[in-house]
Amino acid sequence: MRKSGICVKCSHDRLLAFHSLPDVGNFNDAVREQCIGVKKVGGSILGRDELNAIGELSAVMCRRCGYVEHYVRDPGAIVPDGRYIVELSPPKTGAPFR
C-alpha cells in the first residue's frame, strides 16, 4: 500500500501515512515511539540483560475500510542477536512451499 497508494483490501486510493506511532507508558505520561522489538545492549551487575527498543514503526491506513499496514522504518539496521532477534530460514526441502 505504501508504494502503490492503493488499499490492498478495498482498492481505495485515499490513504493516511503515519511516520511515527505512539507507545504510551503505564500512566499515559510518557509517549515513546512504537518499536517492533528489543535488542541486548549490555548486562547488569545482577545478571539481567540491558535492553533497548529497536525497529521504529510507521504505518499506512486506508481511509475507507480502516485497514492498516505496519512497516519498520529501517529494517537493515536490525541485526539478529540469536536471543531476542532470531533470523528464520526456509525449511530444507525440495517440495514447493504452500
MOPAC internal coordinates of N, CA, C and O (Angstrom, degrees):
PM7 1SCF
backbone

  N    0.0000 0     0.00 0     0.00 0    0    0    0
  C    1.4497 1     0.00 0     0.00 0    1    0    0
  C    1.5227 1   110.93 1     0.00 0    2    1    0
  O    1.2310 1   121.31 1   140.72 1    3    2    1
  N    1.3225 1   115.10 1   -39.28 1    3    2    1
  C    1.4663 1   119.42 1  -176.53 1    5    3    2
  C    1.5228 1   111.21 1   -59.25 1    6    5    3
  O    1.2310 1   120.24 1   138.67 1    7    6    5
  N    1.3276 1   117.15 1   -41.33 1    7    6    5
  C    1.4597 1   120.37 1  -177.53 1    9    7    6
  C    1.5196 1   112.60 1   -87.10 1   10    9    7
  O    1.2310 1   120.14 1   142.80 1   11   10    9
  N    1.3365 1   117.34 1   -37.20 1   11   10    9
  C    1.4673 1   120.25 1  -176.07 1   13   11   10
  C    1.5140 1   112.77 1   -80.49 1   14   13   11
  O    1.2310 1   120.02 1   151.69 1   15   14   13
  N    1.3341 1   117.57 1   -28.31 1   15   14   13
  C    1.4611 1   120.69 1  -176.38 1   17   15   14
  C    1.5207 1   112.68 1    76.06 1   18   17   15
  O    1.2310 1   120.10 1  -167.71 1   19   18   17
  N    1.3293 1   117.41 1    12.29 1   19   18   17
  C    1.4593 1   122.95 1  -178.45 1   21   19   18
  C    1.5308 1   109.04 1  -124.49 1   22   21   19
  O    1.2310 1   120.28 1   -45.13 1   23   22   21
  N    1.3306 1   117.06 1   134.87 1   23   22   21
  C    1.4558 1   121.13 1   178.13 1   25   23   22
  C    1.5273 1   109.53 1   -67.24 1   26   25   23
  O    1.2310 1   120.66 1   -47.96 1   27   26   25
  N    1.3364 1   116.34 1   132.04 1   27   26   25
  C    1.4574 1   120.90 1  -179.06 1   29   27   26
  C    1.5291 1   112.17 1   -75.78 1   30   29   27
  O    1.2310 1   119.64 1   165.67 1   31   30   29
  N    1.3217 1   118.29 1   -14.33 1   31   30   29
  C    1.4621 1   121.96 1  -178.95 1   33   31   30
  C    1.5256 1   112.80 1   -94.46 1   34   33   31
  O    1.2310 1   120.29 1   134.46 1   35   34   33
  N    1.3386 1   117.06 1   -45.54 1   35   34   33
  C    1.4708 1   119.39 1  -173.65 1   37   35   34
  C    1.5282 1   113.63 1  -123.04 1   38   37   35
  O    1.2310 1   119.61 1  -178.25 1   39   38   37
  N    1.3259 1   118.35 1     1.75 1   39   38   37
  C    1.4725 1   125.10 1   177.68 1   41   39   38
  C    1.5268 1   113.92 1    65.47 1   42   41   39
  O    1.2310 1   119.84 1  -162.10 1   43   42   41
  N    1.3113 1   117.91 1    17.90 1   43   42   41
  C    1.4631 1   121.78 1   176.93 1   45   43   42
  C    1.5301 1   108.76 1   -72.19 1   46   45   43
  O    1.2310 1   120.48 1   -29.88 1   47   46   45
  N    1.3347 1   116.68 1   150.12 1   47   46   45
  C    1.4643 1   119.67 1  -177.03 1   49   47   46
  C    1.5288 1   113.47 1  -110.59 1   50   49   47
  O    1.2310 1   120.03 1  -163.61 1   51   50   49
  N    1.3091 1   117.55 1    16.39 1   51   50   49
  C    1.4686 1   121.28 1   177.45 1   53   51   50
  C    1.5219 1   108.56 1  -112.52 1   54   53   51
  O    1.2310 1   120.59 1   -73.16 1   55   54   53
  N    1.3329 1   116.47 1   106.84 1   55   54   53
  C    1.4581 1   122.41 1  -175.55 1   57   55   54
  C    1.5259 1   110.06 1  -122.47 1   58   57   55
  O    1.2310 1   121.02 1   -23.66 1   59   58   57
  N    1.3227 1   115.66 1   156.34 1   59   58   57
  C    1.4591 1   121.72 1   172.64 1   61   59   58
  C    1.5248 1   108.30 1  -114.75 1   62   61   59
  O    1.2310 1   120.50 1   -44.60 1   63   62   61
  N    1.3298 1   116.66 1   135.40 1   63   62   61
  C    1.4592 1   121.74 1   176.88 1   65   63   62
  C    1.5203 1   108.85 1  -104.92 1   66   65   63
  O    1.2310 1   120.61 1   -49.68 1   67   66   65
  N    1.3343 1   116.45 1   130.32 1   67   66   65
  C    1.4513 1   123.29 1   176.42 1   69   67   66
  C    1.5277 1   106.84 1  -111.72 1   70   69   67
  O    1.2310 1   120.30 1   -70.02 1   71   70   69
  N    1.3231 1   117.03 1   109.98 1   71   70   69
  C    1.4613 1   120.82 1  -174.58 1   73   71   70
  C    1.5260 1   112.33 1   -81.03 1   74   73   71
  O    1.2310 1   120.11 1   164.78 1   75   74   73
  N    1.3231 1   117.40 1   -15.22 1   75   74   73
  C    1.4548 1   122.20 1   177.50 1   77   75   74
  C    1.5233 1   107.60 1  -146.98 1   78   77   75
  O    1.2310 1   120.32 1   -44.86 1   79   78   77
  N    1.3353 1   116.99 1   135.14 1   79   78   77
  C    1.4559 1   121.58 1   179.42 1   81   79   78
  C    1.5234 1   109.48 1  -110.71 1   82   81   79
  O    1.2310 1   119.61 1   -45.88 1   83   82   81
  N    1.3423 1   118.36 1   134.12 1   83   82   81
  C    1.4568 1   120.07 1  -177.83 1   85   83   82
  C    1.5191 1   112.37 1   -78.88 1   86   85   83
  O    1.2310 1   121.43 1   -32.06 1   87   86   85
  N    1.3139 1   114.86 1   147.94 1   87   86   85
  C    1.4561 1   123.30 1   172.32 1   89   87   86
  C    1.5233 1   105.23 1  -128.64 1   90   89   87
  O    1.2310 1   120.58 1   -71.76 1   91   90   89
  N    1.3247 1   116.49 1   108.24 1   91   90   89
  C    1.4579 1   121.45 1  -171.44 1   93   91   90
  C    1.5219 1   109.98 1   -89.11 1   94   93   91
  O    1.2310 1   120.45 1   -39.81 1   95   94   93
  N    1.3328 1   116.75 1   140.19 1   95   94   93
  C    1.4586 1   122.08 1   178.89 1   97   95   94
  C    1.5164 1   112.74 1   -70.42 1   98   97   95
  O    1.2310 1   120.77 1     1.55 1   99   98   97
  N    1.3144 1   116.14 1  -178.45 1   99   98   97
  C    1.4631 1   122.19 1  -176.32 1  101   99   98
  C    1.5234 1   113.67 1   -58.64 1  102  101   99
  O    1.2310 1   119.99 1   144.68 1  103  102  101
  N    1.3077 1   117.63 1   -35.32 1  103  102  101
  C    1.4605 1   121.04 1  -175.62 1  105  103  102
  C    1.5215 1   112.46 1  -112.38 1  106  105  103
  O    1.2310 1   120.28 1  -160.23 1  107  106  105
  N    1.3354 1   117.08 1    19.77 1  107  106  105
  C    1.4610 1   123.12 1   179.97 1  109  107  106
  C    1.5221 1   112.89 1    56.97 1  110  109  107
  O    1.2310 1   119.97 1  -155.78 1  111  110  109
  N    1.3248 1   117.66 1    24.22 1  111  110  109
  C    1.4539 1   120.07 1  -179.52 1  113  111  110
  C    1.5247 1   112.95 1  -102.88 1  114  113  111
  O    1.2310 1   120.18 1   167.34 1  115  114  113
  N    1.3291 1   117.26 1   -12.66 1  115  114  113
  C    1.4579 1   120.88 1  -179.76 1  117  115  114
  C    1.5222 1   109.44 1  -128.22 1  118  117  115
  O    1.2310 1   120.83 1   -58.05 1  119  118  117
  N    1.3066 1   116.02 1   121.95 1  119  118  117
  C    1.4606 1   120.82 1   177.71 1  121  119  118
  C    1.5138 1   107.93 1  -108.45 1  122  121  119
  O    1.2310 1   121.14 1   -59.08 1  123  122  121
  N    1.3371 1   115.43 1   120.92 1  123  122  121
  C    1.4626 1   121.83 1   178.07 1  125  123  122
  C    1.5225 1   107.75 1  -118.07 1  126  125  123
  O    1.2310 1   121.08 1    -8.05 1  127  126  125
  N    1.3201 1   115.55 1   171.95 1  127  126  125
  C    1.4629 1   119.60 1   174.65 1  129  127  126
  C    1.5215 1   109.40 1   -78.01 1  130  129  127
  O    1.2310 1   120.60 1   -40.83 1  131  130  129
  N    1.3244 1   116.45 1   139.17 1  131  130  129
  C    1.4631 1   121.34 1   176.92 1  133  131  130
  C    1.5240 1   108.96 1   -75.31 1  134  133  131
  O    1.2310 1   121.09 1   -44.21 1  135  134  133
  N    1.3366 1   115.52 1   135.79 1  135  134  133
  C    1.4552 1   121.52 1  -177.27 1  137  135  134
  C    1.5209 1   110.73 1  -126.27 1  138  137  135
  O    1.2310 1   120.65 1   -17.05 1  139  138  137
  N    1.3206 1   116.37 1   162.95 1  139  138  137
  C    1.4548 1   122.70 1  -177.89 1  141  139  138
  C    1.5277 1   112.26 1   -81.24 1  142  141  139
  O    1.2310 1   119.59 1   152.92 1  143  142  141
  N    1.3393 1   118.39 1   -27.08 1  143  142  141
  C    1.4550 1   119.55 1  -176.86 1  145  143  142
  C    1.5080 1   112.75 1  -169.57 1  146  145  143
  O    1.2310 1   121.52 1    15.68 1  147  146  145
  N    1.3405 1   114.71 1  -164.32 1  147  146  145
  C    1.4622 1   121.41 1   179.72 1  149  147  146
  C    1.5220 1   109.34 1  -128.02 1  150  149  147
  O    1.2310 1   121.29 1   -21.30 1  151  150  149
  N    1.3212 1   115.13 1   158.70 1  151  150  149
  C    1.4667 1   120.86 1   174.32 1  153  151  150
  C    1.5155 1   108.40 1  -133.52 1  154  153  151
  O    1.2310 1   120.88 1   -29.59 1  155  154  153
  N    1.3195 1   115.92 1   150.41 1  155  154  153
  C    1.4586 1   121.54 1   177.70 1  157  155  154
  C    1.5190 1   109.06 1   -78.81 1  158  157  155
  O    1.2310 1   120.89 1   -49.63 1  159  158  157
  N    1.3253 1   115.91 1   130.37 1  159  158  157
  C    1.4625 1   120.54 1   178.59 1  161  159  158
  C    1.5227 1   112.06 1  -117.71 1  162  161  159
  O    1.2310 1   120.45 1   176.75 1  163  162  161
  N    1.3247 1   116.75 1    -3.25 1  163  162  161
  C    1.4563 1   120.17 1   178.92 1  165  163  162
  C    1.5144 1   110.53 1   166.55 1  166  165  163
  O    1.2310 1   121.04 1     9.22 1  167  166  165
  N    1.3063 1   115.62 1  -170.78 1  167  166  165
  C    1.4537 1   121.48 1   178.99 1  169  167  166
  C    1.5137 1   110.21 1  -132.05 1  170  169  167
  O    1.2310 1   121.01 1   -22.29 1  171  170  169
  N    1.3206 1   115.68 1   157.71 1  171  170  169
  C    1.4550 1   120.04 1   179.25 1  173  171  170
  C    1.5255 1   109.83 1  -101.83 1  174  173  171
  O    1.2310 1   120.89 1    -6.72 1  175  174  173
  N    1.3011 1   115.91 1   173.28 1  175  174  173
  C    1.4620 1   122.23 1   178.32 1  177  175  174
  C    1.5257 1   110.12 1   -62.89 1  178  177  175
  O    1.2310 1   120.48 1   148.60 1  179  178  177
  N    1.3251 1   116.68 1   -31.40 1  179  178  177
  C    1.4635 1   121.42 1  -178.37 1  181  179  178
  C    1.5277 1   113.02 1   -82.97 1  182  181  179
  O    1.2310 1   120.03 1  -178.98 1  183  182  181
  N    1.3334 1   117.54 1     1.02 1  183  182  181
  C    1.4587 1   121.07 1   178.08 1  185  183  182
  C    1.5130 1   114.48 1    87.93 1  186  185  183
  O    1.2310 1   120.28 1  -172.85 1  187  186  185
  N    1.2965 1   117.07 1     7.15 1  187  186  185
  C    1.4709 1   120.32 1   177.78 1  189  187  186
  C    1.5208 1   109.86 1   -87.15 1  190  189  187
  O    1.2310 1   121.15 1   -31.91 1  191  190  189
  N    1.3268 1   115.41 1   148.09 1  191  190  189
  C    1.4624 1   120.16 1   176.98 1  193  191  190
  C    1.5252 1   109.92 1   -74.48 1  194  193  191
  O    1.2310 1   120.59 1   -42.48 1  195  194  193
  N    1.3257 1   116.49 1   137.52 1  195  194  193
  C    1.4639 1   121.16 1   169.71 1  197  195  194
  C    1.5189 1   106.55 1   -89.98 1  198  197  195
  O    1.2310 1   120.37 1   -51.88 1  199  198  197
  N    1.3251 1   116.90 1   128.12 1  199  198  197
  C    1.4573 1   122.29 1  -173.18 1  201  199  198
  C    1.5168 1   111.35 1  -120.72 1  202  201  199
  O    1.2310 1   121.15 1   -32.34 1  203  202  201
  N    1.3249 1   115.40 1   147.66 1  203  202  201
  C    1.4612 1   123.22 1   171.09 1  205  203  202
  C    1.5214 1   108.45 1  -125.74 1  206  205  203
  O    1.2310 1   121.03 1   -30.30 1  207  206  205
  N    1.3137 1   115.64 1   149.70 1  207  206  205
  C    1.4632 1   120.63 1   174.89 1  209  207  206
  C    1.5234 1   109.05 1   -71.19 1  210  209  207
  O    1.2310 1   120.73 1   -32.27 1  211  210  209
  N    1.3392 1   116.20 1   147.73 1  211  210  209
  C    1.4623 1   121.15 1  -179.87 1  213  211  210
  C    1.5288 1   108.91 1  -143.85 1  214  213  211
  O    1.2310 1   120.61 1   -31.30 1  215  214  213
  N    1.3072 1   116.45 1   148.70 1  215  214  213
  C    1.4638 1   121.63 1   176.17 1  217  215  214
  C    1.5078 1   113.19 1    81.96 1  218  217  215
  O    1.2310 1   119.96 1  -116.07 1  219  218  217
  N    1.3249 1   117.69 1    63.93 1  219  218  217
  C    1.4563 1   121.04 1   179.11 1  221  219  218
  C    1.5258 1   110.00 1   -59.19 1  222  221  219
  O    1.2310 1   121.11 1   -39.31 1  223  222  221
  N    1.3371 1   115.49 1   140.69 1  223  222  221
  C    1.4596 1   121.15 1  -174.63 1  225  223  222
  C    1.5152 1   112.75 1  -102.27 1  226  225  223
  O    1.2310 1   121.51 1   -30.77 1  227  226  225
  N    1.3220 1   114.72 1   149.23 1  227  226  225
  C    1.4566 1   123.48 1   167.38 1  229  227  226
  C    1.5239 1   106.24 1  -127.60 1  230  229  227
  O    1.2310 1   120.20 1    -8.99 1  231  230  229
  N    1.3252 1   117.23 1   171.01 1  231  230  229
  C    1.4601 1   119.42 1  -177.53 1  233  231  230
  C    1.5214 1   110.87 1  -150.12 1  234  233  231
  O    1.2310 1   121.54 1   -21.78 1  235  234  233
  N    1.3279 1   114.66 1   158.22 1  235  234  233
  C    1.4607 1   122.60 1   172.91 1  237  235  234
  C    1.5253 1   106.85 1  -127.70 1  238  237  235
  O    1.2310 1   120.40 1   -47.21 1  239  238  237
  N    1.3500 1   116.85 1   132.79 1  239  238  237
  C    1.4597 1   122.13 1  -177.77 1  241  239  238
  C    1.5228 1   111.12 1  -125.71 1  242  241  239
  O    1.2310 1   120.90 1   -42.96 1  243  242  241
  N    1.3243 1   115.88 1   137.04 1  243  242  241
  C    1.4553 1   121.67 1   175.93 1  245  243  242
  C    1.5246 1   109.26 1   -77.70 1  246  245  243
  O    1.2310 1   120.47 1   -47.88 1  247  246  245
  N    1.3384 1   116.71 1   132.12 1  247  246  245
  C    1.4665 1   120.87 1  -179.72 1  249  247  246
  C    1.5201 1   112.23 1   -73.27 1  250  249  247
  O    1.2310 1   119.67 1   157.94 1  251  250  249
  N    1.3270 1   118.23 1   -22.06 1  251  250  249
  C    1.4615 1   120.29 1  -178.44 1  253  251  250
  C    1.5228 1   112.17 1   -86.40 1  254  253  251
  O    1.2310 1   119.91 1   121.87 1  255  254  253
  N    1.3308 1   117.78 1   -58.13 1  255  254  253
  C    1.4733 1   120.40 1  -172.55 1  257  255  254
  C    1.5258 1   113.65 1   -99.50 1  258  257  255
  O    1.2310 1   119.86 1   166.89 1  259  258  257
  N    1.3385 1   117.88 1   -13.11 1  259  258  257
  C    1.4557 1   120.86 1   178.18 1  261  259  258
  C    1.5212 1   115.06 1    84.22 1  262  261  259
  O    1.2310 1   120.00 1  -176.99 1  263  262  261
  N    1.3149 1   117.60 1     3.01 1  263  262  261
  C    1.4645 1   120.58 1   178.83 1  265  263  262
  C    1.5221 1   109.47 1   -60.67 1  266  265  263
  O    1.2310 1   120.59 1   -41.22 1  267  266  265
  N    1.3501 1   116.47 1   138.78 1  267  266  265
  C    1.4652 1   121.99 1  -177.03 1  269  267  266
  C    1.5234 1   109.81 1  -125.95 1  270  269  267
  O    1.2310 1   120.55 1   -43.94 1  271  270  269
  N    1.3204 1   116.56 1   136.06 1  271  270  269
  C    1.4652 1   122.73 1   170.02 1  273  271  270
  C    1.5197 1   108.24 1  -116.24 1  274  273  271
  O    1.2310 1   120.94 1   -47.11 1  275  274  273
  N    1.3269 1   115.80 1   132.89 1  275  274  273
  C    1.4622 1   121.66 1   177.10 1  277  275  274
  C    1.5220 1   109.37 1   -99.97 1  278  277  275
  O    1.2310 1   121.25 1   -33.19 1  279  278  277
  N    1.3267 1   115.22 1   146.81 1  279  278  277
  C    1.4604 1   121.79 1   179.30 1  281  279  278
  C    1.5249 1   108.94 1  -135.26 1  282  281  279
  O    1.2310 1   120.37 1   -37.94 1  283  282  281
  N    1.3246 1   116.89 1   142.06 1  283  282  281
  C    1.4560 1   121.64 1   170.53 1  285  283  282
  C    1.5242 1   106.40 1   -82.45 1  286  285  283
  O    1.2310 1   120.58 1   -52.25 1  287  286  285
  N    1.3342 1   116.51 1   127.75 1  287  286  285
  C    1.4626 1   120.03 1  -174.04 1  289  287  286
  C    1.5246 1   113.27 1   -65.11 1  290  289  287
  O    1.2310 1   119.33 1   143.15 1  291  290  289
  N    1.3245 1   118.88 1   -36.85 1  291  290  289
  C    1.4632 1   121.40 1  -178.66 1  293  291  290
  C    1.5270 1   109.18 1  -135.47 1  294  293  291
  O    1.2310 1   119.79 1  -104.00 1  295  294  293
  N    1.3501 1   118.01 1    76.00 1  295  294  293
  C    1.4629 1   119.91 1  -176.05 1  297  295  294
  C    1.5261 1   113.75 1   -63.10 1  298  297  295
  O    1.2310 1   119.62 1   152.91 1  299  298  297
  N    1.3176 1   118.32 1   -27.09 1  299  298  297
  C    1.4582 1   121.46 1   179.62 1  301  299  298
  C    1.5216 1   113.52 1   -68.07 1  302  301  299
  O    1.2310 1   120.16 1   161.81 1  303  302  301
  N    1.3357 1   117.30 1   -18.19 1  303  302  301
  C    1.4619 1   121.10 1  -179.27 1  305  303  302
  C    1.5262 1   112.35 1   -82.56 1  306  305  303
  O    1.2310 1   120.04 1   171.55 1  307  306  305
  N    1.3261 1   117.53 1    -8.45 1  307  306  305
  C    1.4567 1   120.74 1  -178.61 1  309  307  306
  C    1.5243 1   109.14 1   -92.37 1  310  309  307
  O    1.2310 1   121.21 1   -60.03 1  311  310  309
  N    1.3299 1   115.29 1   119.97 1  311  310  309
  C    1.4566 1   121.68 1  -178.28 1  313  311  310
  C    1.5356 1   108.23 1  -114.51 1  314  313  311
  O    1.2310 1   119.76 1   -53.68 1  315  314  313
  N    1.3356 1   118.07 1   126.32 1  315  314  313
  C    1.4670 1   119.73 1   178.38 1  317  315  314
  C    1.5258 1   111.39 1   -59.47 1  318  317  315
  O    1.2310 1   120.94 1   -41.48 1  319  318  317
  N    1.3358 1   115.81 1   138.52 1  319  318  317
  C    1.4585 1   120.49 1   177.85 1  321  319  318
  C    1.5313 1   112.18 1  -112.69 1  322  321  319
  O    1.2310 1   120.19 1   178.47 1  323  322  321
  N    1.3268 1   117.25 1    -1.53 1  323  322  321
  C    1.4503 1   121.64 1   177.75 1  325  323  322
  C    1.5184 1   115.25 1    83.81 1  326  325  323
  O    1.2310 1   120.15 1   166.92 1  327  326  325
  N    1.3231 1   117.31 1   -13.08 1  327  326  325
  C    1.4655 1   120.37 1   179.63 1  329  327  326
  C    1.5188 1   111.77 1  -116.76 1  330  329  327
  O    1.2310 1   120.03 1   122.45 1  331  330  329
  N    1.3180 1   117.54 1   -57.55 1  331  330  329
  C    1.4596 1   121.76 1  -179.24 1  333  331  330
  C    1.5246 1   111.87 1   -94.50 1  334  333  331
  O    1.2310 1   120.85 1   152.70 1  335  334  333
  N    1.3097 1   115.98 1   -27.30 1  335  334  333
  C    1.4681 1   121.99 1   178.05 1  337  335  334
  C    1.5216 1   107.01 1  -128.29 1  338  337  335
  O    1.2310 1   120.63 1   -65.93 1  339  338  337
  N    1.3157 1   116.41 1   114.07 1  339  338  337
  C    1.4572 1   122.12 1  -176.82 1  341  339  338
  C    1.5244 1   108.58 1  -120.68 1  342  341  339
  O    1.2310 1   120.71 1   -52.79 1  343  342  341
  N    1.3200 1   116.24 1   127.21 1  343  342  341
  C    1.4610 1   120.35 1   178.54 1  345  343  342
  C    1.5230 1   109.52 1   -81.76 1  346  345  343
  O    1.2310 1   120.79 1   -50.66 1  347  346  345
  N    1.3233 1   116.10 1   129.34 1  347  346  345
  C    1.4577 1   121.67 1   178.69 1  349  347  346
  C    1.5180 1   109.76 1   -97.55 1  350  349  347
  O    1.2310 1   120.37 1   -41.13 1  351  350  349
  N    1.3185 1   116.90 1   138.87 1  351  350  349
  C    1.4556 1   122.65 1   178.23 1  353  351  350
  C    1.5166 1   108.77 1  -113.12 1  354  353  351
  O    1.2310 1   119.80 1   -26.64 1  355  354  353
  N    1.3135 1   117.99 1   153.36 1  355  354  353
  C    1.4626 1   119.42 1   176.97 1  357  355  354
  C    1.5219 1   110.81 1   -64.76 1  358  357  355
  O    1.2310 1   120.15 1   -27.46 1  359  358  357
  N    1.3275 1   117.31 1   152.54 1  359  358  357
  C    1.4666 1   119.44 1   178.64 1  361  359  358
  C    1.5297 1   111.16 1   -63.60 1  362  361  359
  O    1.2310 1   120.63 1   -30.45 1  363  362  361
  N    1.3209 1   116.40 1   149.55 1  363  362  361
  C    1.4605 1   121.23 1   179.44 1  365  363  362
  C    1.5159 1   108.75 1   -87.93 1  366  365  363
  O    1.2310 1   121.55 1   -85.73 1  367  366  365
  N    1.3084 1   114.64 1    94.27 1  367  366  365
  C    1.4522 1   121.23 1  -178.86 1  369  367  366
  C    1.5203 1   108.98 1  -150.45 1  370  369  367
  O    1.2310 1   120.48 1   -24.91 1  371  370  369
  N    1.2965 1   116.69 1   155.09 1  371  370  369
  C    1.4635 1   120.35 1   177.56 1  373  371  370
  C    1.5149 1   112.41 1   -90.61 1  374  373  371
  O    1.2310 1   120.34 1   172.10 1  375  374  373
  N    1.3245 1   116.96 1    -7.90 1  375  374  373
  C    1.4633 1   120.67 1  -178.04 1  377  375  374
  C    1.5275 1   110.91 1   -76.17 1  378  377  375
  O    1.2310 1   120.06 1   -27.44 1  379  378  377
  N    1.3214 1   117.48 1   152.56 1  379  378  377
  C    1.4685 1   119.31 1   176.75 1  381  379  378
  C    1.5195 1   110.94 1   -69.02 1  382  381  379
  O    1.2310 1   121.06 1   -30.03 1  383  382  381
  N    1.3351 1   115.57 1   149.97 1  383  382  381
  C    1.4642 1   121.03 1   178.88 1  385  383  382
  C    1.5123 1   108.89 1   -80.82 1  386  385  383
  O    1.2310 1   120.95 1   -43.04 1  387  386  385
  N    1.3148 1   115.79 1   136.96 1  387  386  385
  C    1.4699 1   120.60 1   178.00 1  389  387  386
  C    1.5009 1   109.90 1  -131.90 1  390  389  387
  O    1.2310 1   120.10 1   180.00 1  391  390  389

